[in-house]
Amino acid sequence: MSVPQVVTVLGSGTMGPGIAAIFARAGAEARLFDVSEQAIENARTAVTMAQSVLDQLGSIPDAGGSVSFFTDMESSLSGTHFVVEAVPEKLELKQQVLADTEKFVGDSVVIASNTSGIPITKIAEALSRPELFVGMHWSNPPHIIPMIEVVPGDGTSQKTVDDLIDIVHSFGYEAVVEKEKPGFVENRILYAILREALALVDEGVITQKEMDTCVKWGIGYKLAVVGPMRLLDMAGLDIYTSVAGYLNPDLSNDPSVPAVVTDLVQEGKLGMKTSGGMFSYGDGDVGAIRGEIVQQFIAVRKAMTQPLGESRI
């Protein structure tokens, strides 16, 4: 299946502009909807930035698509061939938006949700055509990270799953098919790492800065090249069995959020959005750091996709 001719992205927050930019790059008429005029104005800037990053990446040839912006939902959905829902992570909100979506699209249009963990089957309870509804979890930033989790619900048809895989492959991304599990696979792995990292910082074992250095150049560097299952084979399953036997019982299994985070939240320090969190940010720091991170993402993506000859990895 080729890239759908018309794609509607519902929600222009963190993920929507990047998703729309990807589809436009691949040749689609991408329509980005939000109820807020201010959100749409912000999205125009975000789409332009995403398009600039895609130019630098050069990973998807520019097929001449477009992005248009809507505050009227029915208009954004008229004649669309594929829908991606990317509204905030609130079950009732998603169910209402998606139930309204069904009223304005054709009977065979696939609707995908970018939820980062709400069960697809639960969301689908509000829909009359659950067989056409599927999870499509993009990784942030969506226009840079070339992997999408495909998560069918109990009522999702195999054809819908197959069609979504084809769509993902059509713009050069990897489709990872999973069974439903709270948080899905990517976030479960990420939050397991974050829980242990925060526990060690909270205990005073290591500082925030040193933690980032350890993970980036130790775990991160390896896992960017070799996935965890292959890494087990490289290390030896006997070695893993030995180390895990004594280390696993000592790893954090605290179900609560560590004080190092909750204390900052109570102080109103939420991270880059408030110019302070795990680190402090002065005037202009946030924009500069974000820009540097994007450039590093681009460099790593290019390095990882350089052809090295025939490979079985």
C-alpha positions as CSV (number, residue, x, y, z in Angstrom):
1,M,0.0,0.0,0.0
2,S,1.3,3.5,-0.9
3,V,1.2,6.6,1.2
4,P,-2.5,7.6,1.6
5,Q,-3.4,10.5,-0.7
6,V,-5.2,12.5,2.0
7,V,-4.2,12.1,5.7
8,T,-5.8,13.9,8.7
9,V,-3.9,14.3,11.9
10,L,-6.1,15.2,14.8
11,G,-4.2,17.3,17.4
12,S,-1.4,19.7,16.8
13,G,0.5,19.4,20.1
14,T,3.9,17.8,20.6
15,M,3.5,15.1,18.0
16,G,1.0,16.3,15.4
17,P,3.2,18.7,13.4
18,G,6.0,16.1,13.0
19,I,3.5,13.4,11.9
20,A,1.9,15.7,9.4
21,A,5.3,16.7,8.0
22,I,6.3,13.1,7.5
23,F,3.1,12.3,5.5
24,A,3.5,15.5,3.4
25,R,7.2,14.7,2.7
26,A,6.0,11.3,1.4
27,G,3.5,12.9,-1.0
28,A,0.3,13.1,1.0
29,E,-2.1,16.0,1.4
30,A,-1.7,16.2,5.2
31,R,-4.4,18.1,7.1
32,L,-3.6,19.1,10.7
33,F,-6.6,19.8,13.0
34,D,-6.9,21.4,16.4
35,V,-9.7,23.2,18.2
36,S,-7.4,26.1,19.3
37,E,-6.4,28.9,16.9
38,Q,-3.2,29.5,19.0
39,A,-2.3,25.8,18.8
40,I,-2.6,26.0,15.0
41,E,-0.4,29.0,14.9
42,N,2.2,27.2,17.0
43,A,1.8,24.2,14.7
44,R,2.7,26.2,11.6
45,T,6.0,27.0,13.1
46,A,6.6,23.5,14.3
47,V,5.8,22.0,10.9
48,T,8.3,24.4,9.2
49,M,10.9,23.3,11.7
50,A,10.1,19.6,11.1
51,Q,10.4,20.1,7.4
52,S,13.8,21.8,7.8
53,V,15.0,18.8,9.8
54,L,13.7,16.4,7.1
55,D,15.6,18.4,4.5
56,Q,18.8,17.9,6.6
57,L,18.1,14.2,7.1
58,G,17.4,13.5,3.4
59,S,16.0,10.2,4.5
60,I,12.7,10.6,2.7
61,P,12.8,12.1,-0.8
62,D,10.4,15.1,-1.0
63,A,7.4,13.8,-3.0
64,G,5.7,17.2,-3.1
65,G,3.0,16.8,-0.5
66,S,1.5,19.6,1.5
67,V,0.3,20.5,5.1
68,S,-2.9,22.5,5.6
69,F,-4.4,23.6,8.9
70,F,-7.9,23.3,10.2
71,T,-10.0,24.3,13.2
72,D,-13.1,22.7,11.8
73,M,-13.0,19.0,12.4
74,E,-15.6,18.0,9.8
75,S,-13.7,19.9,7.1
76,S,-10.4,18.3,8.0
77,L,-11.9,14.9,7.7
78,S,-13.9,15.4,4.5
79,G,-12.7,12.9,1.9
80,T,-9.7,11.8,4.0
81,H,-8.2,8.3,3.4
82,F,-6.4,7.8,6.7
83,V,-6.6,9.4,10.2
84,V,-4.0,9.7,13.0
85,E,-5.4,10.8,16.3
86,A,-2.8,12.6,18.5
87,V,-4.9,14.4,21.1
88,P,-3.9,14.5,24.8
89,E,-3.7,11.3,26.8
90,K,-7.2,11.3,28.3
91,L,-9.4,8.3,27.6
92,E,-12.7,10.2,27.6
93,L,-11.3,12.9,25.3
94,K,-9.9,10.3,22.8
95,Q,-13.1,8.3,22.8
96,Q,-15.2,11.5,22.1
97,V,-12.9,12.7,19.4
98,L,-12.7,9.3,17.7
99,A,-16.5,8.7,17.9
100,D,-17.0,12.1,16.2
101,T,-14.3,11.1,13.6
102,E,-16.3,8.0,12.6
103,K,-19.3,10.3,11.7
104,F,-17.2,12.3,9.2
105,V,-15.1,9.6,7.4
106,G,-15.9,6.9,4.9
107,D,-16.9,3.4,6.2
108,S,-13.6,1.9,5.1
109,V,-11.2,4.5,6.5
110,V,-8.6,3.3,9.0
111,I,-8.3,5.4,12.2
112,A,-5.1,5.1,14.1
113,S,-4.3,6.4,17.6
114,N,-1.0,7.7,18.7
115,T,-1.7,7.0,22.3
116,S,1.4,6.2,24.3
117,G,-0.2,3.5,26.4
118,I,-4.0,3.7,26.8
119,P,-5.3,0.2,25.8
120,I,-6.6,0.2,22.2
121,T,-9.4,-2.1,23.1
122,K,-10.6,0.3,25.8
123,I,-10.6,3.3,23.5
124,A,-12.4,1.3,20.8
125,E,-15.4,0.8,23.2
126,A,-16.7,4.1,21.9
127,L,-16.4,3.2,18.3
128,S,-18.9,1.5,16.0
129,R,-16.1,0.1,13.7
130,P,-13.4,-1.3,16.0
131,E,-12.1,-3.5,13.2
132,L,-10.8,-0.3,11.5
133,F,-9.1,1.1,14.6
134,V,-5.5,0.4,15.6
135,G,-2.7,1.8,17.7
136,M,0.1,3.7,15.9
137,H,2.5,4.9,18.5
138,W,5.2,7.2,17.1
139,S,8.4,8.0,19.0
140,N,9.1,11.6,19.8
141,P,10.3,13.4,17.8
142,P,8.2,11.6,15.2
143,H,9.9,13.2,12.1
144,I,13.3,11.9,13.3
145,I,12.8,8.6,15.1
146,P,12.0,6.0,12.3
147,M,10.1,3.4,14.3
148,I,6.4,3.1,15.0
149,E,4.6,0.6,17.3
150,V,1.6,-1.0,15.7
151,V,-0.8,-2.2,18.4
152,P,-4.0,-3.9,17.4
153,G,-6.9,-4.1,19.9
154,D,-9.2,-7.1,20.4
155,G,-11.5,-6.0,17.6
156,T,-8.8,-4.8,15.1
157,S,-8.9,-6.8,11.8
158,Q,-5.8,-8.3,10.4
159,K,-6.3,-6.3,7.2
160,T,-6.2,-3.1,9.2
161,V,-2.9,-4.2,10.8
162,D,-1.4,-5.2,7.4
163,D,-2.5,-1.9,5.8
164,L,-0.9,0.1,8.6
165,I,2.3,-1.8,8.3
166,D,2.4,-1.1,4.6
167,I,1.7,2.6,5.3
168,V,4.6,2.8,7.8
169,H,6.9,1.0,5.3
170,S,5.9,3.3,2.5
171,F,7.7,6.3,4.1
172,G,10.7,4.2,5.2
173,Y,10.0,3.6,8.9
174,E,10.2,0.4,10.8
175,A,6.8,-1.1,12.0
176,V,7.0,-3.1,15.2
177,V,3.8,-5.2,15.8
178,E,3.0,-5.8,19.5
179,K,0.2,-7.2,21.6
180,E,-1.6,-4.9,23.9
181,K,0.2,-4.2,27.2
182,P,-0.1,-1.1,29.4
183,G,2.4,1.5,28.2
184,F,3.3,-0.6,25.1
185,V,6.9,-1.9,24.8
186,E,8.9,1.2,24.1
187,N,7.6,3.1,27.1
188,R,7.8,0.1,29.4
189,I,11.5,-0.3,28.6
190,L,12.1,3.5,28.9
191,Y,10.3,3.8,32.2
192,A,12.2,0.8,33.6
193,I,15.4,2.6,32.8
194,L,14.1,5.9,34.2
195,R,13.0,4.3,37.4
196,E,16.4,2.8,38.1
197,A,18.2,6.0,37.0
198,L,16.1,8.1,39.3
199,A,16.4,5.7,42.2
200,L,20.2,5.9,42.0
201,V,20.2,9.7,41.8
202,D,17.7,9.8,44.7
203,E,20.0,7.6,46.8
204,G,23.0,9.9,46.0
205,V,24.9,7.2,44.2
206,I,25.4,9.5,41.2
207,T,24.6,13.0,40.1
208,Q,22.1,13.9,37.3
209,K,25.0,15.0,35.0
210,E,27.1,11.9,35.6
211,M,24.0,9.7,35.1
212,D,23.4,11.2,31.7
213,T,27.0,10.6,30.7
214,C,26.9,7.0,31.9
215,V,23.8,6.1,30.1
216,K,24.6,8.0,26.9
217,W,28.1,6.6,26.4
218,G,27.6,3.3,28.1
219,I,24.1,1.8,27.6
220,G,22.9,4.2,24.9
221,Y,25.9,3.9,22.6
222,K,25.6,0.1,22.7
223,L,21.9,-0.1,22.3
224,A,21.9,2.4,19.4
225,V,23.8,-0.3,17.4
226,V,22.9,-3.6,19.1
227,G,19.4,-4.3,20.5
228,P,19.0,-5.9,23.9
229,M,18.3,-9.4,22.6
230,R,21.4,-9.4,20.4
231,L,23.4,-7.8,23.3
232,L,22.5,-10.9,25.4
233,D,24.0,-13.2,22.8
234,M,27.1,-11.0,22.6
235,A,27.7,-11.0,26.3
236,G,26.7,-14.7,26.8
237,L,23.6,-16.0,28.3
238,D,25.6,-17.7,31.0
239,I,27.1,-14.4,32.0
240,Y,23.7,-12.7,32.1
241,T,22.3,-15.6,34.2
242,S,25.1,-15.1,36.7
243,V,24.9,-11.3,37.0
244,A,21.1,-11.2,36.9
245,G,21.0,-13.8,39.7
246,Y,22.4,-11.4,42.2
247,L,21.6,-8.0,40.6
248,N,17.9,-8.3,39.8
249,P,16.8,-8.6,43.4
250,D,18.6,-5.3,44.2
251,L,17.1,-3.3,41.3
252,S,14.5,-0.7,42.2
253,N,10.9,-2.0,42.2
254,D,9.4,1.0,44.0
255,P,5.9,1.7,42.5
256,S,6.0,5.4,43.6
257,V,7.6,8.3,41.9
258,P,11.0,9.2,43.5
259,A,11.2,12.2,45.8
260,V,13.9,13.7,43.5
261,V,11.0,14.2,40.9
262,T,8.0,14.9,43.2
263,D,9.9,17.6,45.2
264,L,10.7,19.5,41.9
265,V,7.2,19.2,40.7
266,Q,5.9,20.7,44.0
267,E,8.3,23.6,43.4
268,G,6.9,24.1,39.9
269,K,10.1,23.0,38.3
270,L,8.9,20.8,35.4
271,G,11.9,20.8,33.1
272,M,12.5,22.8,30.0
273,K,9.0,24.1,29.9
274,T,9.6,26.0,33.1
275,S,13.4,26.7,32.7
276,G,14.2,24.4,35.5
277,G,14.0,20.7,36.5
278,M,16.8,18.2,36.8
279,F,19.0,21.0,35.5
280,S,18.7,24.8,35.5
281,Y,18.3,26.8,32.3
282,G,19.1,30.4,31.8
283,D,17.8,32.8,29.1
284,G,18.2,31.2,25.7
285,D,19.5,27.9,27.1
286,V,16.5,25.8,26.3
287,G,16.4,26.8,22.6
288,A,20.1,26.2,22.2
289,I,20.0,22.9,23.9
290,R,17.0,21.7,21.9
291,G,18.7,22.8,18.7
292,E,21.9,20.9,19.7
293,I,19.9,17.8,20.5
294,V,18.1,17.9,17.1
295,Q,21.5,18.2,15.3
296,Q,22.8,15.2,17.3
297,F,19.7,13.2,16.4
298,I,20.3,14.0,12.7
299,A,24.0,13.0,12.9
300,V,23.2,9.7,14.7
301,R,20.4,8.8,12.3
302,K,22.6,9.4,9.3
303,A,25.4,7.4,10.8
304,M,23.1,4.5,11.7
305,T,21.6,4.3,8.2
306,Q,24.9,4.5,6.3
307,P,25.2,1.3,4.2
308,L,27.9,-1.0,5.5
309,G,27.4,-3.8,3.0
310,E,25.4,-7.0,3.6
311,S,24.4,-7.4,7.2
312,R,22.4,-9.9,9.3
313,I,22.1,-7.6,12.4
